[in-house]
Amino acid sequence: MELIDPFALPAHEFFKKYSGESLTFNDLCILQPRTIDFPVSSVSLKSRITRNIAIKTPLVASPMEDVSESALAIAVALQGFPAIIHYNLEIEEQSEQVRLVKRFENGFVKDPITLSPRDPITRAMELQQSTGISTLPIVDGNKLVGLLTKNDYSGRKHSQLAVGERMIPLKLLEHQIVRMEELPEDDFQRLQRANDLLLESHAGVLLIVKSDCNIDSLVTRTDIEKSEAYPDSIKDSSKSLLVGAAVKTELGETRERAAELIKVGVDFLCVDSSHGNSAHAREVLGYLKANYPGIEVIYGNVATAGGAVQGIEWGADAIRVGKGVGSICSTSQVSLGTRSQITATYSCALGVRRYCAEHNIEPYIPVISDGGYATFSAIGKG
């Protein structure tokens, strides 16, 4: 029999009791709701970062300068949640950060880096150093003619030679080449079959070619091993790691930035502003949804239910909450616009849930609480 604690309040009653006050995380204690009669293994932390993008851990790495770049994005995506690459980079640099994440773990590598047989060996060495990729298809035009791995040359001994002099020729690669028409049409079954062929081949890479021997894509043993080592990693339909990128509220600059980010395969964008409820933010959000309807967009930051609902009406796929609460944030001192994070999060989440229910929006728009989390207990409360 469960006993009701007379001093415990459900969340809605707690916040109603302190209506008009701005509460901190330390003002709230979470009581054990009931006897724990289930194993930890049965607990699922799956959630959504946007309306249609699922994640396995309910966290996201904010777009912080010098922090949220490719290294962090890869590390956290392998653990089940995405990072948002910050925009304090040149457009090409931010796009390259996204590209590095998308290339880290793939199912089918649809645009593999290739070399010509006429390229110098030093070019292969440069690519290995800059990208970490050591197995390169060799093409003449787009026709596959060979393969070069790090075991096929010595930087000290062969740096003066051309790739064609050290590559494995096509006639020796029959065990690791498959034609597109030999694979199933279904994407999942095709990848599964390609992986099986690779694992049986004793090779490190399986090259997939079209009927004219032009290279189409490849799969690698390394990617299979990464997938097995990190079962909670989050991936897109092509089995690349998920990653987002931030854009400014300056429409002129965002036009070019968004186009490049989408070209390299970014999974979602974040309109990143300390004050989301502005004409500039609305303009950028409207532009992105009108010109790239397939891209999911996070909108923020806001701190009131009205601001959150406004973002949904403007087309947002997720709402980001938090004003003036971060450890290095100066919004509260500069613009006086701030609100304690737990009150802002609850208010916005409640407003969004009610709006989605009233307008039959399913699934509900996710609310992301951004900033002010100094302890693990604060994460649990938020």
N, C-alpha and C positions, 0 to 999 in steps of 0.2 A: 504494500500500500504506500503510495506516494503522499508525503505530508507537505502541505502548502506552508511555506515560510511567510509569516505575516509581515516581515520587514523587507521582503524581496518584491521588486516591481518588474513587470515586463517592460521591454524597451519603450513601447509607445506611451505607457503610463509614466515612466521615468522622465522622458523628455517633455511630456505634457506638464508634469509637476514643476519642472524647471524652465517652463516656457518664458522666453524673454531673456534668459541668461545664456552666456557663452561658456560652455563647459570644456574642461580639458580632459585628457585621457585619465589623469589621476583622480578625477572626480567620480569615475565609474569603476565598479568592481563587477566582474562576471562570476556569478555563482554557478556551481555545478548543477545542471538542470535536473539530472536524475541519475540513478545507478548506471554505471557503464557496464553494459552486458554484451558488448561486442568486441571483437579483436581489432587492433589497429589496422591490420591488413584489409579490413572491409571498408575503411574510410577512404572516400574519394574527394580530392580537392579540385576536381575539374571545374572549370569556369569558362567564361568568355571574355576576351579583351575588347571585342567589338560585337556588333549585332550578330555577325556570322562567323567570327574567327574563334575557334575553341582553343583553350590552353589547358595544361594539366596541373599547374600550380598557380594560385590566384595572386600573382605578383607581376609587376612590370618595372623595368629599370628606366627611370626618368631620363629625359634628354639633357644630361649634364655635361658641360664642356670638359674635355680631357678625361671623362669617365665613360660615358656611353658611346663607345666606338666599337669596332669590329671584334676586338679581343673579348670584351665584356659580353657583347651580344651573342657570340658563339658559346661562351661559357654558360650563360643563363638559359639559352635556348636548349642546350643539352640537358638542363635540369627541369625543363618544363614551362618556362615563361620567357617572354620576349623582352628585348631592349628597344628603346627608341633612339636612333642615332641623332645626336644634336645637330643644329644648323649653323653653329659657329665655325664652319668650314667652307671653303670654296665649293661651288656646286659639284665640280669634278671630284673633289676629295670626299665629299659626303657620299656621292654615288659609288665611289670606289670602296668605301667602308661597307656599304650595303652589298656590293658585288662580292667582297671577301666572305661575308657571312653566307650568302647564297651558294657560293662555290664550295664551302667547307664540307658539306655533306649532301650528296645528291643521290637520287635514284638514277634517272637518265641524265647524263650531262649533255644537254642539248646543244651547247655552243662551246665545245672543247677547245682549249688553246692548242693550236697546231703550229708546225714549222714546215718550211719548204726544204727539200733536200739540198738546196743551194745555200741555205742559211749557215752561218758559222757555228761551230760547237759552242762558242762563247755565248751565243744567244740562248741556247738551252740552259747554260749555267746561270745566266742572268734571270731567266724565268723561274728556275728552281729556287733561287735566293729570294726573289720578290714575291712569289706566290706559294711556294712550298710544293708545287707540282713537279714531279720528277719523271713522269711517264707521258710522252707527247706523241700523238699521231703525226705522221709525216705525210703531207699532201702535196700533190702537184696540181695547181688549180684548187679543186675541192676533192680530187680523186685520191683515195688512199693508196699510198705507195710503200709505206713502211711504218715502223714504230721505233722510238728512241727512249730508252730508260736510263736512269742514272748509272746502271751497271754496264752500259755500252760504251762508255768513254771515260777517260781520265782528264781532269782539267789541266793537270801538269803536262801530260804527254800529247793530248790530242787537240789542244786549243787552236791550233793553226789549221785544222781540217774542217771540211764541210760536213753538215749533218748526214748527207747521203753516203759518206764514206764510212760511217759508224753505225748507221741505223740497221735494224733487223728488216730485211726485205720482205715484201708481201708474201712470197712463196713459202716463207718459214712461219707464217702467222695463221695458217688455216685453222688451227685448233682454237684460236681466240677471235675469230671473225664469224659473225652471223648476219644473214640478210634480213631486212625488215619483214619481208613476206613470210619468213619462217617463224615469226613470233605471233602470238595471239593479238587480236585487235583491241581487246579490253586492256586499259592502261595498267590496272593492278596485275592482271594475269601476265601481261607482257613483261613487266618488271620482275615478277616472280620467276618466270621462265628464264629470263636473261641472267638473273642472279644464280639460278640453278646451273645453267650452262657454264658460268664463270667459275663456280665452286668446283665443278668437275674438270676444269681445263688445266689445272696446275699453274695458271697464269694470274697476273695481278690486275689485268684489265680485259674486258670483252668489248671489242669494236663492232659497232652496228652500222652496216652500210646499206645503201639503196641498191636497186637493181643495176645501176650503172657504175657501182663501186664508189660512188661519192659517199663520204662519211656523213652519217646522220647523227649519231650520238655514241656514248659509251657508258659502261658501268664499271665500277672499280671494286676490288676486294676490300680496299681500305674503308669504303663507305659502308659495306656490309658489316665490317667489324665494328665501326663506330655505332651503327644502328643497334647492334647486339649489346654493346657496352653501355649504351644510354637509352634504356627502354622508355624513359619519360620524355625524351626529346620531342619538341614540337616542330612539325614540318608542314609544308604546303602540299598540294596535289602532286607535285613533281618530286617530292621527298627531299626538298631543300629546307634548311632551317628557316623558321619564321623570324622576321625582323621588321621593325617599323622605322620611320624617319620623321623628324620634325620639320615644319615649314614655318616661315614668318607670316605676319599679318600684313605684309607689303605685297600687294597683288602682282605688281610688275616683276619683282624678283621671284615670287613664288611660281609664276607661270613657267619660267625656264627650269627652276629647281624641281618642281613636281614632274615635269615631262621627263627629265633625266632619271629621277628616282624610279619612276614607273617603268622606264625603259630597261633598267637593270633588275627589275623584279621585286621591288619593295612590296611588302604584304599589306601595309596600311600606313596612313599618314596621320600626323598629329599637328593640328593648328595650335602652336605653342605660344601662349600669351599670358602675362600675369593678370590681365583683365580681359576675359573672354567676351564679355557683353559689350562689344564695340562695333561700330559700322565697318571698320577695317576687317575685323575677324569674321563678321557676317559675309562680307564681300568675298573673302578668300574661301570660306566654306562653301558658299554658293557656287563659286567658279569651279572648285574641285568636283563637287557632286554633279554639276551640269556637264563638265567636259570629260570626267572620268567616272561614270556611274558605277563601274565595277570595283572601284577602290573604296575601301572602308576608311572613314575619317573620324578621329577622336577630336573633340572640341573642348576648349577650356582656356584658362581656368575660370571656374565660377565658384560661388560660395553660398548661393541662395537657390531655393527651389524654383523661383521664377526665372533665374538665369539659366538653370539646367533645362527647364521646359522650353525656353526660348531656343536653346541650342538644338533641341530635337526638332522643333518647328522649322528651323533653318536647314535641317538635313543631316544632323550629326548621327553617327553610328555608335558613339560612346561619349560619355560626359566625364570630364576631368575636373575634380573638385579640389580646391586649396588656394587660399590667398593669404600671403604674408606669414606662413607658418613654417617655412623651411629654415634650416639652420643658418643659411647665408642670404635669405630673402630679405629685401629692404622695402617691400611694398607697403607694409604697415607704417613705416617711418616716412616714406615719400608721399604716398597718396592717401593715407589714413584708411585705406580699404582693406580690412582684414576681418577674420572671424575664426574662432577656435575650430580646430579641424574636426573633432568628433561631432560637434553640433552641426557644422556645415555639411559633413558627410551624411549624417542621418536626415537632415532637412532635404537635401538634394535627392537622396535615394528614395525617400518617401514621396516627394513630388513627382519624380520620374515614374515610379511604380504606379501611382494613381493616374498619371497622364496616359501611360501605356494601356492601362486597364480600360480607361474611358474611351480610348480611341482604337481599341482592338489591335494594338501593336504587339506582335509576337514574332520572335522572342522579345522580351523586354530589353530596352536599351541599357547596357551595363553602365555602372557608375564607378569611376576610378578615384580613389582617395589618394591625393598626391601631396606628400610633405608632412612634417611634424612627427614622424615615427622614429622615436629615439630608442625604443625598447621592443623586445619581442612581444611583451604583453600588450603594447599599444597596437601592434598589428592584429592581434586576436580581437581586441575591442573594436577596431575599425572595420 
